[in-house]
C-alpha cells in the first residue's frame, strides 16, 4: 500500500476538509449544546432548540460553506470535541491516509446513491428521519430501494464514522419495530 507522508495532524486537517460529513447532516440530525454554550452558539447564527434530550442545533450546519466551516476558529465546543471514528483510527495509525480518503469517497458515493431517492428539498438528515420510520407494508419499489440504500449507507457510516453510542442502524430498526441485526 502506498501511503502519503503527511503526519497525522496534517493528514487530519486534510481528511476533515475533504469530508465534512459531521457538519453536512449525513451523520447526525443535531449537535448537542450545553446551557452554558447556548448563547455563544446562538451568537454564531445557529438556532438553538430545546428537545427532550436537551439543547441542540440542527444539521446540516448553517455555517458550513462547501466542505469548510465558516466560523472554524469560533466553532461550538461540541464541534471542537467531536472526533469521528475514522479520524480517531487515522490518528492512532490504524488507518492510513489513502485508506481514510477512500472511505470518505465511498461514504459520499453511498450518500449520492441514496440521495437519488430523497424527496424534493429533502436533505440527508430529513431522509434519515424518513428512513427511521421504516418501510410501510405494500410500499412501492422505489420506497423499498430508498430504504435499502439508506440502511446500507447508515451501516457504513456507523462502521466508519459514528461512535458506538451514536450508531443509527440498530436504533432505526428498534424504532421501526424490526428485529435489530448487526
NUGU-615388 format. One record per residue: x, y, z of N, C-alpha, C in turn. Coordinates in nm, 3 decimals. Atoms other than C-alpha are relative to their C-alpha. Example, Ala and Ser with C-alpha at 12.3 -4.5 7.8 and 13.67 -1.06 7.14 Angstrom:
REM residues 2
     n_x     n_y     n_z    ca_x    ca_y    ca_z     c_x     c_y     c_z
   0.089  -0.119   0.000   1.230  -0.450   0.780   0.090   0.120   0.000
  -0.082  -0.119  -0.006   1.367  -0.106   0.714  -0.077   0.109   0.073
This chain:
REM residues 182
     n_x     n_y     n_z    ca_x    ca_y    ca_z     c_x     c_y     c_z
   0.084  -0.117   0.000   0.000   0.000   0.000   0.089   0.123   0.000
  -0.075  -0.125   0.006   0.133   0.345  -0.091  -0.071   0.100   0.090
   0.058  -0.094  -0.094   0.077   0.596   0.185   0.062   0.138  -0.019
  -0.050  -0.137   0.003   0.115   0.970   0.198   0.096   0.020   0.117
  -0.095  -0.027  -0.107   0.398   1.111   0.408  -0.052   0.107   0.095
   0.054  -0.101  -0.090   0.167   1.358   0.581  -0.011  -0.056   0.140
   0.013   0.041  -0.139   0.179   1.343   0.958  -0.148   0.001   0.038
   0.141   0.002  -0.040  -0.147   1.270   1.144  -0.063   0.138   0.016
   0.068  -0.130  -0.009  -0.214   1.639   1.233  -0.027   0.061  -0.138
   0.020  -0.054   0.135  -0.162   1.749   0.869  -0.103  -0.081  -0.076
   0.096   0.087   0.067  -0.350   1.450   0.735  -0.139   0.014   0.059
   0.130  -0.016  -0.066  -0.629   1.500   0.990  -0.072   0.122  -0.056
   0.062  -0.121   0.055  -0.690   1.854   0.863  -0.047  -0.026  -0.143
   0.038   0.033   0.137  -0.696   1.723   0.505  -0.124  -0.088  -0.002
   0.116   0.088  -0.006  -0.940   1.445   0.596  -0.127   0.078   0.035
   0.119  -0.074  -0.043  -1.177   1.680   0.775  -0.050   0.094  -0.108
   0.045  -0.093   0.105  -1.182   1.934   0.493  -0.045  -0.074  -0.126
   0.050   0.081   0.111  -1.233   1.655   0.237  -0.136  -0.060   0.033
   0.116   0.076  -0.046  -1.514   1.505   0.443  -0.121   0.087   0.031
   0.108  -0.086  -0.050  -1.740   1.745   0.637  -0.132  -0.075   0.024
   0.124   0.074  -0.023  -1.993   1.463   0.695  -0.060   0.031   0.137
   0.053  -0.032  -0.133  -2.022   1.563   1.062  -0.076   0.133   0.000
   0.066  -0.131   0.010  -2.143   1.910   0.953  -0.115  -0.001  -0.100
   0.094  -0.002   0.113  -2.350   1.818   0.646  -0.136  -0.059   0.030
   0.125   0.069  -0.031  -2.625   1.627   0.824   0.004  -0.146  -0.039
  -0.011   0.141   0.040  -2.502   1.296   0.683   0.011  -0.092   0.121
  -0.019   0.086  -0.117  -2.401   1.163   1.026  -0.106   0.020   0.107
   0.088  -0.032  -0.112  -2.633   1.340   1.269  -0.105   0.102  -0.041
   0.107  -0.096   0.022  -2.957   1.535   1.277   0.023   0.128   0.079
  -0.021  -0.113  -0.089  -2.849   1.762   1.561   0.135  -0.011   0.069
  -0.122  -0.006  -0.079  -2.548   1.868   1.768  -0.039   0.048   0.139
   0.037  -0.042  -0.135  -2.585   1.884   2.149   0.074   0.127   0.043
  -0.055  -0.125  -0.051  -2.525   2.218   2.320  -0.035   0.007   0.149
   0.030  -0.018  -0.142  -2.494   2.279   2.693  -0.067   0.135   0.021
   0.065  -0.128  -0.035  -2.691   2.555   2.861   0.103   0.112  -0.003
  -0.106  -0.102  -0.006  -2.363   2.742   2.918   0.049   0.040  -0.139
  -0.047  -0.027   0.136  -2.271   2.717   2.547  -0.106   0.064  -0.089
   0.111  -0.035   0.089  -2.612   2.809   2.410   0.005   0.144  -0.052
  -0.005  -0.139   0.046  -2.567   3.189   2.395   0.109   0.019  -0.107
  -0.110  -0.014   0.097  -2.232   3.166   2.216  -0.035  -0.068  -0.132
   0.040   0.071   0.122  -2.371   2.912   1.970  -0.104   0.082  -0.076
   0.103  -0.084   0.063  -2.675   3.133   1.902   0.063   0.126  -0.062
  -0.067  -0.119   0.052  -2.442   3.433   1.854   0.071  -0.028  -0.133
  -0.061   0.038   0.128  -2.278   3.240   1.568  -0.103  -0.002  -0.113
   0.106   0.005   0.100  -2.614   3.241   1.392  -0.066  -0.136  -0.010
   0.061   0.133  -0.001  -2.710   2.884   1.477  -0.121   0.001   0.092
   0.122   0.005  -0.079  -3.063   2.826   1.600   0.009  -0.113   0.102
  -0.004   0.099  -0.108  -3.054   2.650   1.936  -0.145  -0.032   0.038
   0.136   0.043  -0.035  -3.368   2.447   2.010   0.007  -0.099   0.116
   0.009   0.093  -0.113  -3.479   2.253   2.315  -0.074  -0.125  -0.045
   0.061   0.131   0.028  -3.552   1.884   2.266  -0.012  -0.075   0.132
   0.011   0.083  -0.121  -3.638   1.611   2.517   0.137  -0.031   0.058
  -0.135   0.037  -0.044  -3.268   1.527   2.532   0.086   0.119   0.039
  -0.078  -0.118  -0.035  -3.155   1.886   2.585   0.006   0.098  -0.115
  -0.017  -0.102   0.102  -3.041   2.181   2.377   0.084  -0.053  -0.116
  -0.071   0.045   0.121  -2.923   2.122   2.019  -0.007   0.110  -0.106
   0.022  -0.073   0.125  -2.864   2.294   1.690  -0.006  -0.104  -0.110
   0.031   0.097   0.105  -2.978   2.126   1.371   0.112  -0.012  -0.104
  -0.089   0.028   0.112  -2.778   1.972   1.092  -0.084  -0.009  -0.127
  -0.136  -0.045   0.027  -2.681   2.042   0.822   0.026   0.136   0.065
  -0.039  -0.122  -0.069  -2.492   2.321   0.992  -0.011   0.119  -0.095
   0.016  -0.122   0.079  -2.581   2.667   0.866   0.133   0.070  -0.025
  -0.131  -0.064   0.016  -2.213   2.764   0.898   0.090  -0.075  -0.098
  -0.079   0.077   0.096  -2.091   2.500   0.651  -0.006   0.067  -0.137
  -0.011  -0.059   0.134  -1.970   2.653   0.325   0.082  -0.097  -0.085
  -0.069   0.105   0.076  -1.887   2.379   0.080   0.042  -0.110   0.096
  -0.054   0.100  -0.092  -1.661   2.149   0.283   0.062   0.065   0.124
  -0.070  -0.072  -0.107  -1.543   2.418   0.527  -0.096   0.071   0.094
   0.075  -0.073  -0.102  -1.673   2.569   0.848   0.034   0.148  -0.011
  -0.024  -0.143   0.016  -1.716   2.944   0.803   0.031   0.069   0.133
  -0.032  -0.057  -0.132  -1.671   3.001   1.179   0.098  -0.092   0.074
  -0.086   0.105  -0.055  -1.398   2.741   1.233   0.070   0.041   0.130
  -0.073  -0.042  -0.121  -1.192   2.940   1.487  -0.093   0.020   0.118
   0.096  -0.022  -0.108  -1.506   3.018   1.689  -0.109  -0.105   0.005
   0.102   0.105   0.007  -1.693   2.691   1.626  -0.044  -0.045   0.139
   0.051   0.044  -0.130  -1.909   2.547   1.905   0.088  -0.106   0.065
  -0.081   0.100  -0.071  -1.737   2.339   2.175  -0.030  -0.144  -0.040
   0.033   0.137   0.040  -1.927   2.025   2.069   0.070  -0.036  -0.131
  -0.069   0.023   0.127  -1.774   2.062   1.723   0.150  -0.018   0.024
  -0.143   0.014  -0.035  -1.427   2.106   1.873   0.029  -0.137   0.059
  -0.021   0.128  -0.070  -1.470   1.791   2.082  -0.019  -0.121  -0.091
   0.037   0.117   0.078  -1.612   1.564   1.813   0.116  -0.054  -0.083
  -0.097   0.073   0.082  -1.378   1.308   1.656  -0.074  -0.121  -0.055
   0.066   0.118   0.057  -1.536   1.062   1.414   0.092  -0.121   0.016
  -0.075   0.124  -0.015  -1.426   0.701   1.433   0.113  -0.009  -0.102
  -0.102   0.006   0.104  -1.236   0.729   1.104   0.119   0.090   0.037
  -0.107  -0.091  -0.039  -1.037   1.030   1.226   0.079  -0.056   0.118
  -0.070   0.060  -0.114  -0.956   0.858   1.556   0.090  -0.114  -0.047
  -0.079   0.114   0.050  -0.839   0.545   1.372   0.121   0.049  -0.080
  -0.111  -0.057   0.076  -0.625   0.758   1.139   0.106   0.054   0.097
  -0.095  -0.059  -0.095  -0.465   0.945   1.430   0.073  -0.105   0.082
  -0.064   0.112  -0.071  -0.392   0.613   1.604   0.096  -0.077  -0.090
  -0.083   0.074   0.094  -0.220   0.485   1.290  -0.062  -0.131  -0.046
   0.068   0.123   0.039  -0.476   0.206   1.243  -0.048   0.004  -0.145
   0.044  -0.021   0.137  -0.583   0.352   0.906   0.093   0.103  -0.063
  -0.085  -0.094   0.071  -0.358   0.522   0.652  -0.082   0.109  -0.068
   0.066  -0.113   0.063  -0.438   0.848   0.478  -0.075  -0.040  -0.127
   0.065   0.041   0.125  -0.514   0.689   0.141  -0.125  -0.083   0.028
   0.116   0.082  -0.035  -0.746   0.432   0.301  -0.112   0.087   0.057
   0.100  -0.089  -0.060  -0.923   0.703   0.503  -0.068   0.084  -0.109
   0.059  -0.078   0.110  -0.971   0.916   0.190  -0.093  -0.088  -0.084
   0.085   0.094   0.073  -1.112   0.609   0.013  -0.131  -0.026   0.073
   0.120   0.021  -0.081  -1.356   0.554   0.299  -0.093   0.120  -0.012
   0.081  -0.122   0.017  -1.474   0.916   0.272  -0.064   0.000  -0.139
   0.053   0.003   0.136  -1.515   0.877  -0.104  -0.115  -0.101  -0.011
   0.107   0.100   0.005  -1.722   0.560  -0.057  -0.124   0.051   0.073
   0.115  -0.056  -0.072  -1.942   0.733   0.202  -0.075   0.100  -0.088
   0.063  -0.100   0.087  -2.006   1.017  -0.041  -0.070  -0.066  -0.119
   0.065   0.074   0.108  -2.085   0.769  -0.319  -0.132  -0.058   0.049
   0.123   0.057  -0.057  -2.339   0.594  -0.093  -0.104   0.108   0.026
   0.091  -0.113  -0.021  -2.489   0.931   0.001  -0.062   0.041  -0.134
   0.051  -0.035   0.133  -2.522   1.012  -0.370  -0.102  -0.100  -0.050
   0.095   0.102   0.043  -2.693   0.681  -0.442  -0.133   0.014   0.074
   0.122  -0.017  -0.079  -2.941   0.729  -0.158  -0.067   0.132  -0.035
   0.052  -0.133   0.031  -2.978   1.097  -0.250  -0.088   0.003  -0.123
   0.085   0.008   0.118  -3.131   0.998  -0.581  -0.145  -0.029   0.038
   0.135   0.034  -0.046  -3.434   0.886  -0.374  -0.050   0.096   0.109
   0.047  -0.101  -0.096  -3.457   1.191  -0.143  -0.119   0.072  -0.062
   0.114  -0.079   0.045  -3.782   1.381  -0.167   0.050   0.140  -0.039
  -0.039  -0.136   0.044  -3.770   1.726  -0.330   0.027   0.087   0.122
  -0.038  -0.087  -0.111  -3.589   1.963  -0.094   0.046  -0.071   0.126
  -0.038   0.077  -0.119  -3.503   1.684   0.150   0.152  -0.010   0.009
  -0.144   0.017  -0.020  -3.153   1.675   0.298   0.024  -0.136   0.067
  -0.035   0.131  -0.058  -2.968   1.376   0.448  -0.064  -0.021   0.136
   0.060   0.013  -0.133  -3.097   1.446   0.799  -0.150  -0.031  -0.012
   0.142   0.027   0.020  -3.458   1.457   0.677  -0.025  -0.138  -0.056
   0.013   0.134   0.058  -3.412   1.144   0.469   0.023  -0.107   0.106
  -0.027   0.098  -0.107  -3.266   0.965   0.772  -0.121  -0.012   0.092
   0.121   0.007  -0.083  -3.576   1.055   0.976  -0.109  -0.081  -0.070
   0.099   0.077   0.078  -3.799   0.917   0.699   0.037  -0.147   0.001
  -0.048   0.139  -0.001  -3.585   0.601   0.685  -0.026  -0.066   0.135
   0.020   0.055  -0.135  -3.611   0.556   1.063  -0.145  -0.041   0.025
   0.142   0.037  -0.016  -3.989   0.540   1.034  -0.028  -0.138  -0.057
   0.015   0.134   0.054  -3.942   0.217   0.840  -0.075  -0.003  -0.131
   0.065   0.023   0.128  -4.086   0.074   0.526  -0.144  -0.044   0.024
   0.142   0.031  -0.017  -4.465   0.072   0.511  -0.035  -0.127  -0.078
   0.044   0.118   0.075  -4.636  -0.253   0.411  -0.056   0.043  -0.136
   0.048  -0.028   0.135  -4.704  -0.256   0.038   0.064   0.123  -0.064
  -0.067  -0.118   0.056  -4.460   0.029  -0.026   0.046  -0.027  -0.142
  -0.043   0.019   0.139  -4.371   0.086  -0.391   0.149  -0.034  -0.008
  -0.140   0.042   0.013  -4.038  -0.046  -0.523   0.101   0.113   0.027
  -0.096  -0.108  -0.024  -3.872   0.298  -0.513   0.014   0.030   0.150
  -0.009  -0.019  -0.145  -3.955   0.328  -0.140   0.086  -0.111   0.061
  -0.082   0.111  -0.049  -3.803  -0.016  -0.081   0.147   0.023  -0.036
  -0.138  -0.029   0.042  -3.493   0.084  -0.279   0.060   0.110   0.088
  -0.045  -0.106  -0.090  -3.464   0.407  -0.074   0.036  -0.060   0.137
  -0.024   0.059  -0.132  -3.491   0.204   0.247   0.126  -0.086   0.000
  -0.120   0.084   0.008  -3.226  -0.045   0.136   0.127   0.085  -0.013
  -0.117  -0.087   0.017  -2.986   0.229   0.022   0.031   0.076   0.129
  -0.022  -0.071  -0.126  -3.035   0.423   0.347   0.054  -0.094   0.108
  -0.052   0.097  -0.096  -2.975   0.108   0.550   0.147  -0.028  -0.029
  -0.140   0.023   0.037  -2.654   0.036   0.358   0.086   0.121   0.035
  -0.073  -0.122  -0.032  -2.543   0.398   0.394   0.022   0.012   0.150
  -0.013  -0.019  -0.144  -2.613   0.413   0.766   0.081  -0.110   0.067
  -0.090   0.105  -0.052  -2.445   0.078   0.832   0.146   0.039  -0.026
  -0.135  -0.043   0.034  -2.137   0.214   0.653   0.043   0.116   0.090
  -0.032  -0.114  -0.086  -2.150   0.543   0.847   0.019  -0.045   0.145
  -0.017   0.055  -0.136  -2.197   0.350   1.173   0.137  -0.065   0.015
  -0.125   0.076  -0.008  -1.899   0.131   1.098   0.124   0.089  -0.006
  -0.121  -0.077   0.026  -1.658   0.401   0.984   0.004   0.140   0.061
   0.002  -0.140  -0.042  -1.770   0.737   1.124  -0.062   0.026   0.137
   0.071  -0.031  -0.124  -2.014   0.728   1.416   0.058  -0.077   0.118
  -0.038   0.070  -0.123  -1.901   0.650   1.770  -0.110  -0.099   0.038
   0.095   0.106  -0.036  -2.070   0.340   1.916  -0.132   0.053   0.055
   0.121  -0.050  -0.065  -2.318   0.539   2.126  -0.091   0.077  -0.095
   0.078  -0.081   0.093  -2.439   0.732   1.821  -0.036  -0.074  -0.128
   0.032   0.078   0.120  -2.498   0.450   1.577  -0.148   0.002  -0.028
   0.137  -0.021   0.044  -2.820   0.465   1.377  -0.074  -0.127  -0.043
   0.071   0.112   0.060  -2.897   0.127   1.220  -0.079  -0.079   0.102
   0.071   0.078  -0.101  -2.987  -0.063   1.537  -0.114   0.083   0.058
   0.107  -0.082  -0.055  -3.187   0.230   1.678  -0.113   0.017  -0.100
   0.104  -0.012   0.102  -3.371   0.271   1.348  -0.082  -0.128  -0.008
   0.072   0.128   0.002  -3.459  -0.099   1.350  -0.095  -0.010   0.120
   0.086   0.002  -0.118  -3.594  -0.067   1.703  -0.116   0.097  -0.018
   0.104  -0.099   0.021  -3.784   0.249   1.610  -0.107  -0.051  -0.094
   0.094   0.053   0.099  -3.946   0.066   1.320  -0.059  -0.135   0.043
   0.049   0.127  -0.055  -4.023  -0.236   1.542   0.046  -0.120  -0.081
  -0.060   0.112   0.072  -3.796  -0.458   1.335   0.106  -0.062   0.089
  -0.108   0.058  -0.080  -3.553  -0.707   1.488   0.134   0.065  -0.035
  -0.133  -0.060   0.021  -3.210  -0.550   1.534   0.097  -0.106  -0.045
  -0.100   0.094   0.052  -2.942  -0.721   1.328   0.130   0.075  -0.019
  -0.131  -0.063   0.019  -2.572  -0.647   1.314   0.084  -0.088  -0.084
